[in-house]
Amino acid sequence: MSKSHLLATALISCWLITPSFAADDDHAARQVELKKGDRIIFFGDSLTSLAVDDTSGKHFTKGYVQTVRETLQAQHKDKDLQIDAVATGGHTVPDLLKRVDKDVIAKKPTIVVIQIGCNDARRIPLETFQASLNELHDKLKAAGIQVVQCSLTSVGEKHDGTNAGDAKMEEFAQAEREIAKSKDVPLNDLRKAFVGYWKEHNKENKPSGILTYDGNHFNQTGHDFVAEQMLKKFK
């Protein structure tokens, strides 16, 4: 087993067995209280763009953004909620920074959910990711926008740390947890939720086909699961 696989295995084992992320629990438990006229934008990469743009029905029939929209609008009929997404396949946090003023802040959202990181973990240095994500938070905060930070999800669904990119995934997910804490915003710890789900539902340790159709992009079960986790952040 490679050093990166050993590191990822150790990180995941420690994380799931011991309260090593206890310091993040407060932010992971936080919810956003919805107000009349709130506008929510989900901001990210293909995991979000496919949640609203893929109507082929090949891998799923309803994306998580649509489920969140329908559920929150039904639960809060008096609040006139608007829920949308700004996302492009392949994007990283530096890409989000380039478009945040024109494509997000200009739309005057009151809440932005950042769901990003899988591309970053495979392409850019951790320091660039951290600096860019901090700057993105600062821009949104300066515009008076409530941010919800998600941790990244997966590139490979084996639950024991043996996916090729797991060491990087864990490193970048932890950076997102720490930034949520430093910026004092709610954390939606999707990475932790995903690994917990795999341990229960992927006994054969398959690389895909559990919450994704290719290890990265969500199948219908994945979209439903992500929608469930997103809905927990709102009240």
Secondary structure, DSSP 8 states (H G I E B T S, - for coil): --HHHHHHHHHHHHHHHS-TTGGGHHHHH--B---TT-EEEEEESHHHHHHHH--S-SS-SS-HHHHHHHHHHHHTTTS--EEEEEE-TT--HHHHHHHIIIIIGGG--SEEEEE--HHHHHHS-HHHHHHHHHHHHHHHHHTT-EEEEE----SS--TTS-STTHHHHHHHHHHHHHHHHHHT--EE-HHHHHHHHHHHH-TT--SSSSSBSSSSSB-HHHHHHHHHHHHTTB-
